[in-house]
């Protein structure tokens, strides 16, 4: 079934040099895509060419090289605008990654506008990056952090969500897709409900942007963020989208060069978004490298990516369910291609080490989502997370590897 | 490149046996020393209890918690090695074992002093797993260092 999909995976794999490597004497099966993704040749070449032939700083040069860097970064900002379907490129802020984006909103919006006694609503599926910044803000400002609970399948309880929303709720910060369980949250409905209650919404798209078309105007979210390295681009760059009216109202995040209009020792006036939030020399090389990653995704098309990855999820779920003693954690009706699991009597860390010897790279641990682990009363899980370049053969290798694990621990 | 690791050096039969049937896997209600060892990276999490008598010997020792085969078997073997031994001997064993696990070219004189813990030498081929093997030994150091302070953090019985 997987072979009949539109994507030519054999050809796609050739675009990712690392995928043809051997690991510990076996073909590498890279199944840790929720943590980070491999890079296509186009990204590698763009970074290399830019450094060799084009590199200079942005924004301040009167010379051609610098003007070119500024232009290249602006091109990528425009690509990101199209990628998210934002209204204008001024709504696209370059940040280090999704983590910094959330910290930015908490600091620049939250610190300015939240008042004592108000509430922040997050979900029980959040990554630590979408918990801790809010927690710190709550301590600082005397706010309450409320949490939307989930059921045993790892789905948020929408009735509870509706009850938790109230006039004190100022922002709902929720992940598009759970990194630990793969649950796809009904974000469109959640955004509507939050807006009815008068709250803003931040969507953590770190696990959504690599797999689904995110249309910020269609979703009507107030903030959306993702990390470049999870969408086949470089590390060190990510995007915060914010509605321009919010960005205009917010305070700067960090202060320094780029983000000012005029500075005297008495007073500084700040630049307009996006530069207001981009103090200091940006990650120019990484921003430039993000461009071809977005092109790559757009060329494949999210309809085809989604359908192929869903096929992988179905196949992997079927194959792993056949293994005695294996329990899949997170069985939501709407899931991305992430399978968290436990093997009876065997710690995930041991599973990870043995699979590594078979050339299979998976994540083990709490996935930076300790509250999710606690909800299921587990210290850790093993997690295989798939991308469009993974194959049925790799799922088979994973299943065989798990049999080896069981033999060692029988 | 790091030397090619071999799984059979990691998961030896004795280690697997202690993982399946950990020795001294118990709380000690009247313990005199307590500590909590956590490896946040992989979720290994153990409570360690020691009962030291007036002569300064480990009268009883127990551990509870969860973790991988390496951390659990290391804890199990440690408890059986230090039970009924003077705390100075437990300290020495700890020093020698931590040296074995964290240094290169460990002298034979040190290796001969760690008893059955020598089984864990193969773990060094898997650098990320060294922390699993040493976790309970760091907990032992904590427990011997400051009992009063740690006791306040002990889970309520």
Interface residues (C-beta under 8 A of the other chain):
Chain A: X24 X345 X346 X347 X348 X349 X350 X353 X354 X357 X364 X365 X366 X373 X379 X380 X408 X409
Chain B: X4 X5 X7 X10 X11 X16 X19 X20 X40 X41 X42 X43 X44 X45 X66 X67 X68 X69 X70 X72 X126 X129 X132
